[in-house]
Amino acid sequence: MPVESGVITLELWVLFFVILSVTIAIDLGLFHKIKRKLSKTKSTEIEHVMSSKEALGWTLTWISLAGVFAVVIYFTLGNDKMIEFVTGYALEKSLSVDNMFVFLLVFTTLGIPHKYQHRVLSFGILSAIAMRIILILVGASLLDNFQWMIYIFGGLLWYTAIRMIIQKEEKKIELEKNIAVRILKKFMPVNLSLVGNKFIIPINGIMHATPLLVALAIIELTDLVFAMDSIPAVLAITRDPFIVITSNVFAILGLRALYFLIGGMMEKFQYLKPGLIILLLFIGTKMIISEFYHIPTVTSLIIVFVILTTVIVASLLRTPKIAKQE
């Protein structure tokens, strides 16, 4: 699939990076600094705690912003590219929700309170954006130069789906066995005592990693693994780096607010995992058979939304029954 070129695409790249820079500055830094100045608070130990109402506001803001950008794509690149963006965004958003279970598991295992969690996620989102842009460019390049890679990517999605089927649900992370923690220990010793919002603290003149840095290391490695699944999935929809990058980044930007919005309700989504398995199997199949049969992007969009709607409705209907039984 050829990539759009010309002045319009260049303008869209500029618009995208302007939006990205402004939103990151407001959401991850400037917004909290302004609040501290207004409250005349000088202490760096006081952390902003995102309420459910604020998380809902930010979640709707991110979704609306993605919607506005989809409209911009429609008027500049056409209907087909807009559908590709919306499909990629919906797919990435749904797959990224699975990340939240890992976030919750990490914070629970390390005993990191709610007021420090947003600090870890803020750094995690910034590095995730940079990492995914690189992976997307590499993945798109591989598909353009080696057509047989489409079977590798499709098989990877099938492997992930099968792994999710047989994988046991973890209740706690075994820190000593976790590969991210073991890698971190090669660079510095780890102190699992929480010391405010610090990532690194000196002990006897030696810098030690705190639970916040340990959490960040685990989240980053986990996101890398998830990216190896989600990026091929979006590349099955389109190979246009602009669409893949923008849909991924817009989905990631709202992940932190979405975590604080539904973090306490994740156990209610009983059918999320089966839904994600079906999604991965469908997208994997779409990639593998693409050389023989092309599934239209509109059809993919409809299937993705039907699966997600079914998962959400079924989970909401099941939750009251579980509560009644309990």
Beta strands, then each sheet from edge to edge (+ up, - down):
strand 1: 200-203
strand 2: 206-209
sheet 1: 1+ 2-
end
